[in-house]
Amino acid sequence: MNDDVFAAVADKFADEAYASVKGYVRTYVMHHQLLEHLSPPPATVLDVGGGAGHQSFPLAEAGYEVTLLDPSEAMLAKARQRLERLPDEARRRVTLVAAAGENAVGAVDGRRFDAVLCHGVLGYLDESAPLVEQLCRCTAADGIVSVMTGNARAGAVRPALEQRWDDAMAAFDARTEIGVLGVTGRADTVEELSELVRGGGVEPLRWYGVWLFVDWLGFAGVDLDPGDARKVAALELEAGRRDPYRQLSRVFHLVGRRGPD
């Protein structure tokens, strides 16, 4: 995370990916899943590895006090560009911090937040434990930790839908793959991540799927109609709450609550 691995893909990630139907689904689904657990504004939110702010800036617009922490100067530059497009009142509620998530406690001077988000970050690290420990330490008593990462139990889905049969067979027992951005990613299981947050004093509350149908259609070569984005997002939100659908999602979202001090 110290090297700016996103410098070469910042435009593709921040501009193209989130402009797609799949990008809309991610922000919509994650936002609504978060609202089931967040304290009302003006609660404080720390977005670790928050990139260009696609997930946390809407929270700032809703009245939350947001601190976005990211080690990538390229992604922070994208965040600054997007921040300028927010209303003045929302912009004043956002603070940007340049730091790696593994150093989050020091980067925020030991401050603790009502909610700590970490979405799409763990997969770019060799192991999850050091960052998860920091997330838990940054969370206030009765606050929530929200982590989204790759689902190790569904690793064969993408290569199978892309008809890469040998890769799909190997993926049943693999934890890493070259992601859609061309960067190597690593996956976790719900059980492993739940155990890690428990070790930091955070009790898992619920886990959700994030992408299912949009993944399957996209990797099968189907172009989704932007006009269907809202209907698709509503469908994905419901699928992410239910078994067996959430178990087949390539990405999962775990929410836990820190106990009282």
Secondary structure, DSSP 8 states (H G I E B T S, - for coil): --S-TTTTTHHIIIIIGGGSHHHHHHHHHHHHHHHTT---TT-EEEEET-TTSTTTHHHHHTT-EEEEEES-HHHHHHHHHHHTTS-HHHHTTEEEEE--GGGHHHHTTT--EEEEEEES-GGGSS-SHHHHHHHHHTEEEEEEEEEEEEBGGGTTHHHHHTT-HHHHHHHTT--EEE-TTSSEEE-B-HHHHHHHHHHTTEEEEEEEE--SHHHHHHHTT----GGGHHHHHHHHHHHTTSTTTGGG-SEEEEEEEE---
